[in-house]
Amino acid sequence: MIGAPDARIVLDMILRELDSPDAKVTVLRRSGSSHMCGSVNVKNCDGLDTGERGFVVDLTTRQFGRVPD
């Protein structure tokens, strides 16, 4: 189960790492006890959606990673 505090950590990390206040997160799920993963879609500098890309967050170390293009 994903609790509100963990979801807030993920959303805050996405905002900070991707500098995109309008990021759209989908398919958020827990992967093990300390990892969460999902998909995120952000807008590029031209205001166009980049398309959904996977990401993973380590809640213990507060590290964020996104699947490369």
Buried (B, 14 or more C-beta within 10 A) or exposed (E): EEEEEBBEBBBEBBEEBBEBEEBEBEEBEBEEEEBBBBBBBBBEEEEEEBEBBEBBBBBEEEEBEBEEE
